[in-house]
């Protein structure tokens, strides 16, 4: 597309200009190695459209005057630019405080609109991630209860991140890791068994730390409807190995996974792969990977336990992977699981985890390195919790006590679109206060309404134009008529879309796209207030109609990446 292609070419020319300046003027000084020349979108249009701080960085490295260095580099850049076809797309080039600021020409923006209109849903796409296979694991909620709003935030972030990465050319697999073994699953089965027996008048008490939610009784009632009282013959909690215990566990996990899959589907989240921890352990993958690490000298025995030598990779202490009783710690199956993902051919792994996993990062990156992979091939993103506010008051939540607001309840109350948008509205490592009352508002105070209304307003304008017999005939549109300040600001904002998408992929922060769409909607609404689209001036009307159609395309592409619907009327 025009925006990124032009900026990439400008970056290449600027890099050549810098190196040539050193060769011609600083022959006794080598161009600093690993110096990256980059352009960034300026926040203030007074500083141009794109800017580079390369002069400031080079001046500091060689102890030279930024003014002398910058003017020399700009002079060479202009000479090199003349040999390309890019001159027509650039206006002013100026040096300010160690920054080289570039301003695009009117022709650039006219071509930009044409590209948006021609490329439609492909505008903003790139092939930057081509040939790279990414495994993106997220949500992975334990099957001990319905999805909470914290899981919902992970679901929205993971799904949107997957869409952004795919838009940038990456091959992405969405994966859900099912922790279906261990003490929590035993407690789940025991809790359901007690509720089942309670249905027949038995006064068995709940196990300590048992699950108290109403869904436990729902599972018990389903079992009663299928099995009647046939399971009462067994004594309660007959042991984790008994057939009755396994039945209650398996039935409860199956029931809850149906709820989880239904809620995810209604939330617009699809997983390509579901991996069971129980399955990994049955295949003895944990045993195999520990043997592999031991063979390479990274697992050793001490005081009857087996330890992973994670300190060799910068961890603060070595970690137990097998206890003296022969049972695994949680780290061991996680190492096996990540090894399995690499074995399946993924070159990059991304895990979205909850805030209680900060200490997990270093030890898992150590394990990845011990398995022969680069630490940078694994990204572990910590998604902070959500506080739900009603009437300005925080709602307390606990899954085991049965006191929580499920994702399903929030979707049913305010809808998928608003829920996803609010979950995505802040950096994933920032705590999120989710104000239900604000989310319900249909006003400019509600950002998702504000953005969707821009799309609906454009659809209304197009419908109105058809009533005035104005059509978009490409060859007759005079884009040079778009000279108003609001029109130029809107075109400038449109040009930033490819960079916003790329930034979201590079930083793994989908909230950057939210911020961009807010700015685009604000720019459009300002334009709409000041510039009448359909008027008695047919030529200007066609040009403005073309402009707002380009805005609609970009809004549709952005909201599509967020998996938020595009209303045609509101």
N, C-alpha and C positions, 0 to 999 in steps of 0.2 A: 504494500500500500504506500501511498505517497508520503505520509508523515514519517513513518519509521525509515523508509528507504532513503529519503532525502537526508534525514538526520544521521543515518549510518554513513552515508557517503560524505557528508560534511565532517563527521568524526574522522573518517579515513584521511581526508585531505588535510585536516588540522594536524593530525598525527604526523603526516609527511612534512608539513610546514615546520613543525617543531624540530624534527630531526634534521631537516635541511638547514635551519637556522644555526643549530649547534655545529654542523659541519662547516658552514661558511663563516661563522663569527666567533665560535668558541672551539676552535680546533684542538686546543689543549685540554678541553673538558669533554668527557664522554657523556652522551645522553643517558640520564639515569635509568638503570635497568628496572624492568617491571613497572615502568610508569604508564599508567592507563590514561588515555585521553577519552573523556566522556562528556556527553552533553546532557543537560537536565532541563526540563520544562521550568521556566521561571514562574514564580508565584505572582509577581507584579509585572504587568505588561509594560510598565515604564522602563523595565530592564530588558526589553526585547522579548522574543518568544522562546529562544533556547539560549543556554549559557554554559560556559565551561570555566572551571577554576584552574585550568592547566598552567596558566601563567603564574599564578600565585604559588603553586606547588613547585614549579621549576625554579622560580626566582629564589625561593627559600633553600632549595637543594644546592644551587650553584652560587648563592649569595650575590645575586645580580639585581639591578633595579627592575621592578615589575614594569615600569613605564617603557624603558628601553627595550627590554625583552619582548613585551607584548606588542609594541608597535612593529618591531622587526618581524615577529611571527605573523602578524596580520598582513604585512606587505607581501610576504612570501605566499601566504594563503590566498590572497587576491590574485596573484599571478597564476597559481596552480588552478584556481577556480575557473579562470578564463579558458582553460583547456578542456573544460567539461561543459555539459549542458545545464549546469545547475545555476548559472548566474541569473537566469530569469526568475528563479524561485527565491532569491535572496535580496533583501533590501539593505538596510543599514547594518554595518558591522562596527562595533565600537568597543573600546577598552575602558573599563571602569573598575578601579581598585583591585586590579589583578584578575578580573573576570573579563572574558571575551563574550560579549552579548551579540546574538544574531537575531535579526528581525526578518521574518518572511515577507515576501512581496504579495501584492494583491493577486498576481497570477497564481502564486502558490495556493492561495485559498480558493480561487476559482477551480483549479484543478482538483483540489481536495474534495469539493462538493461533487464534482463529476465522478470522482473515484468512489465516494460513499454511495452515490446513487447507483453506480454500475455494479459495485461489489455486494451491496446489500448485506445479507447475513454473514458474508465473509469479510466485511470490513473490520479491521483490527486483528485478524488472525495472523499467526506467524508459524514458521516451521522450525523455530529455534530449538525445540525439544525433539526433533526428528531422530529416530533410531534409539531414543532413550526410553527404557521401560521402567515405570515407576509403580511401586506397590504402596498404596495409601490405605493405612489401617486407621479406622476411627469408630467411634461409639463403643463397640466391643463391651457393652454393658453386661455384667453378670446376669444370668437368667434366673434371678431371684425375685423379680418384681417388674412391673411396667416401667417403661422409660420415663425418667423424670425430666424436668426442664433443663437440668445440667447436661443430660444425655442429648436433649434436643439441640442445645447450643453446639455440641460437638458434631451432631448430624448435619446441621446447617453449614457449619464451617467446613467440614470435610467434603461434603457434596459440592459446595461452591468452589472450593480449592481444586477439586478434581476437574470440574468444568473449565476453570481458568487454565489449568495446566494442559488440558486437551486442546483448548483454543490456541495454545501456544505450541502445539505440535507434539506434545508428549503422549506416549502410550501409557494410560493409567488404568490400573486395576483397583477397584474399591474392595477392600477386604474387611470382614468382621471376624474377630477372634473370640471364640466362644469358650469362656472359662467354665466348663461344665463338670469339674471335679473339685474335690476338696471339702473342707469343713463346712463352708457356706452352703454347698449343695446338700450335705447331710442334714444341716439345720432346716433347710427348705423342706426336705422330705419329711422330717420329724414334725414340722409345723403343720403340714397338710394332713399327716396321719392323725394328729391330735384333733384337728377340726373335723376330720372324717368320723372319728369315734364320738366326738361331741354331738354330731348329728343323730347318733343313736342313743343319746342319753348318758354316755360315759363322761365322767367328770375328770378326765385326764388333764393335768396342767400343761401349759405350754413350756417347752424347754427354755432354759435360760438363753437369752439372746435370740429367741425364735422370732419368726416373721409374723407380724400382727395385722397386716393389711386385710381389707375385705376381700381382696382377690384370692387369699388363701382359702377362705370359706367357699368362694366360687369354684375353686379347683376341687375341693372336697365334695361339693354337691355334684359336680360332674362325675366324679368317681362313684359316688353313691348311685347315680342314675344308671351307670353302666355295670357296676359290680354288686349293687345291693349291699347286703351286710356280709358278704362272703369273706371280706378281709378282716372281720372282727375276731376271727378265731385265733389269729396270731396275737401274741402279747405285744403291747405297745413298745416301740423302739427296740425291736428284736435284734438289732445289731446291724451295722452298716453293710454286712455281707449277706443278710437274709434276703430272700426273694421278695417279701413284702416291702422291706425298706427300699430295695432297688426299684420296685414298682412305683412307690409314692414319689421317689426322686425323679424317675424318668418321666412319669406322667406330668409332674409339676413343671419340669424343664420344658417339655413339649408344649404344654399349655401356654406358658409364659413366652416362649419363642414365637408362638403364633400371634400373641398380642404385639410383641416387638416388631415382627415383620409387617403386620397390618398397619401399625402406627407409622413405621418408616415409609411404607408405600404411600400412605395418605399425606405424608410430609414431603413427598417427592424425592425420596432418597432410595437409590437402588444399589445393592451390593452385587458384585460379580462373583465373589468367592466367600464362602463361610467355612472357617477352619475351626475344628474342635480340639481343645487341649486334650480331652480324653482320647481322641483319635491319635494324636501325636504320641501320647504315652503308651497306647496299645501297640503302636508300631515300633516301640522301643527307640524312638528317635532321640529321647533324652539320654538314654544309656549310650547310644552311639556317639553323640556329639561330645559327651564328657570323656569318652574313651579317646576320641580324636584330640581333644584339648590336652588330655593327660599324655598322650603320645608325643605331642609337641612341647611338653614341659610347662603347660599353663594350669594344670590341675594337679594338686598334691594332697597327701593325706597328713592330717595333724589332729592328735587327740581323738582319734576314732572317726572324725568327720573328713569330708573331702572339700578342699578349698580351691577357688578360682583365683589365680594370682593377678588380680586386676590392678594392683599397685604398679605393676610393670608398665602400665599404660596411663599412669597418672592418677588413678583412684586413690582415695585417702587411706583405704585399708583393703585387704583381701576379703573375699566374700565366700561364705559357705554355700556350696551347691548341693551337698548331700549330708544330712545329719547323721549322727552316730547310730541312730536306729534304722538307717537305710532309706528314710524318706527324703524326697527332694524338697529343697526350698523353692519359693516361687521363681527364683532367678533361673534355675536349671531348665525348666520347660520353656521359659522365654528365650533362652539362648538357642535351644533346639528349634523353636518356632522361627526365629530370625535366620538361622542357618538354612532352614527349609525354604524360606523365601528367596534367599540368594541362589539356592540350588535350582529353584524354578526359573531362574534367568533374569531376575530383576537387578538392575544396576544401581537403583536408588530406592531406599526405603524411607517412608514418612510415617511416623506414629503420632497420633493425637491422643494425649493422655490427660487425666485430671490433675489438679493441683497437688495431690498427695504423692506425685511421682517425681518430684524434683531430684531426689537423691538417686533415682533410677537411671538418670541420663548418663552419668559418668561410667557407671558399671556396665551398662549395655553397650556404650561406645567402646569400652575396653574389650568386651566380648567380641564385638564385630572385628576389631583389629586382630585379636587373637585368632580369629577364623580366617585371617588373610585379606580382609577388606579395609579400604580407607575409612577412617572415622567419619569423614565428610559424606560418605555414601548413606549414612543414616541421619535423618533429621527427626528429633523428638520435640514435638511442640506441646507445651503445657497450656491447656485451655482452662481458664479460671472459671469459678463457679458463678451461678446466677442467683441473685436475690429478687424474689418476686414481691412487688409492692402492690398492695390494695389499699386505696384510701391513704396513701402515704406511709402505711405500716408494712413492715417486712413480715412475710408468712414463714413460720418455722417449718422445717421439714426433716423427717427421719424415715428412711425406708423400712427399717425393722419395726419401728413403733407404728408404722402404717400412717404416719402423718406427713404427707407430701403431696405436691401438686404434680400430677402426671402431665407428660407432653400431650397426651390425648385431650385432657381437660382444656389446656390452653388453645389447642387447635380448634376444638369445638366452640370455644368462647369467642375467639378473635380471628380465626381463619389461618390457613397455611401461609399466605403471603406476608401478612403483618408479623406473624411469629418468626418466620425466617429472617425477615428484614431486621427486626430488633435484635435477634441473636447475632447478626452479622455486623451490627452497627459500631462495635468497638473492637480495638485490638484484642486478639484472642488471649493475650497474657494480662488483660485488664479485667478486673471484676466488673460484672454487668448488673446494674439495677434495672429490672424489667418492670416498667410502670404500666400495669394493665389498663388503667383509665386513659392514659395518653395513647396507648395502642389502639383504643377503640375510637378515638376522635377522627372525624373526617374533616380535617382542616389543615392549614399550612403548618400547624404545630406538630403534626404527625408526618415525619419525613417520607414514609412509603406512600402515603396518600398524595403528598406533594409531587412526587416523581410520577406516580401513575396518572395523576391528573394532567400532567404535561402531555403524556402520550394520548390520553383521551381527548384533550383539547385540540391536539393536532388532527386527530381523526375527525373531530367536529368541523374543523376548518376545511378539511378536504371535502367533506360532505357538503358544506356550504358552498364551496367553489364550484362543485358540479352543478348546483342550482343556478349559478351565474355563468355557466357554460365556459368555465376556464379549465383548460386541460394542460397537462405537462407535456408539451411537444419539445423534445430536447433541442432541436436545431433552432428553435425560435426564442430560446431563453437568453436574456441578456444579463448575465451574472455581474457584469461591470456596474450595474445599477445599485448593487448592494454596497452602499458607502456610509450608511448611518453608523454611529458609534456602537449602538446595540447590535447591529448586524455583524460588525467586525468582531465584537467581543464574543458573539455566539459562534462564529466560524472558528475563532481561536480556540474556544473550548472544545469544539468538535475535533479539532486536530490533536487534542490531548488524549483521546480515547485509546489509541494503540499503546501509548506509553503507560496509561493507567492499568491496562490489562497486563502488560509486560511486568510492571512493577509488582502487581499482585502475585504473579508467578515467581518472580525473582526473590521476593521477600517472604513468600508463603503467608501473605496477609490479605485475605479477601476484603477486609473492611476498606481498603484503599479504593476499590471499585465503588463501594457505597458512597464514599466521600466525593468521588468524581461525579457520580450520577446526581447527587444533591446539587453540586455546583452547576452542572449542565441544566438541570431543571430550573434553578434560580436564574441562570442566564436567559433561558427561553422565556420564562414568565416576565422578566424585565423587558425583553424584546417585544413580547406580545402587548405589554402595556403601552409602549412608546411607538410601535410601528404597526399600523393597520395592514394586515396581510392582503385582504381582498378590498380593492378600492377602484375608483374610476380609471386609474392608470393601469391598463391591462398589462403592459410590459413589466412594470414594477411588481404587479400582483403575481405574475408568473415566476419572477425571480424569487420573490419571498415565499411563494408556495413551494418552490424547489428547495429553498433553504430549510423550511420547516419539515419537509419530507425527509431531508437528510438528518434532522434532529430526531425524527421519529425512528428512523433506521438505527441510529446509534443508541437511543433509549431502548429499543427492542433488543438489540444485541446485548446491552449491559444487563437489562432485566432478565434476559434469557440465561445469562451466565449465573445469575442469582436464583434462577428457577422460580421467578415471580411472574404472575400472569400480566398480560398487556390489555387492560380494559379499553374498549373503544368508546365507551361513554360512562360517566359517573354522575 
